Amino acid sequence: MLDPNQYDYIAEEPAIMRGLLSFRYRLCIVCAEVKNLKHWLAE
């Protein structure tokens, strides 16, 4: 039988992972836009 606290941790983990993935995804978009801007400024 699982400890209730442990169960809460297991239930929260996917939400934390989704948050990290969406943060990383947003960071990638920002990096891509910065690269495009630098490329545009260089021309």
C-alpha positions as CSV (number, residue, x, y, z in Angstrom):
1,M,0.0,0.0,0.0
2,L,1.3,3.4,-0.9
3,D,1.9,6.2,1.6
4,P,-0.6,9.0,0.8
5,N,2.2,11.6,0.7
6,Q,4.0,9.4,-1.8
7,Y,0.8,9.2,-3.9
8,D,0.5,13.0,-4.0
9,Y,4.1,13.2,-5.2
10,I,3.4,10.7,-8.0
11,A,0.2,12.6,-9.0
12,E,2.0,16.0,-9.1
13,E,5.1,14.8,-11.1
14,P,3.5,14.9,-14.6
15,A,2.2,18.4,-14.0
16,I,5.8,19.5,-13.0
17,M,7.2,17.8,-16.1
18,R,4.6,19.4,-18.3
19,G,5.6,22.8,-16.8
20,L,9.3,22.2,-17.5
21,L,8.6,21.1,-21.1
22,S,6.4,24.1,-21.9
23,F,9.1,26.4,-20.3
24,R,11.8,24.7,-22.4
25,Y,9.5,25.0,-25.5
26,R,9.0,28.7,-24.9
27,L,12.7,29.2,-24.4
28,C,13.4,27.5,-27.8
29,I,10.9,29.9,-29.5
30,V,12.6,32.9,-27.9
31,C,16.0,31.6,-29.0
32,A,14.8,31.1,-32.5
33,E,13.3,34.6,-32.7
34,V,16.5,36.1,-31.4
35,K,18.5,34.3,-34.1
36,N,16.1,35.5,-36.7
37,L,16.4,39.1,-35.4
38,K,20.2,38.9,-35.5
39,H,20.1,37.5,-39.0
40,W,17.7,40.2,-40.1
41,L,19.9,42.9,-38.5
42,A,23.1,41.5,-40.1
43,E,21.6,42.0,-43.6
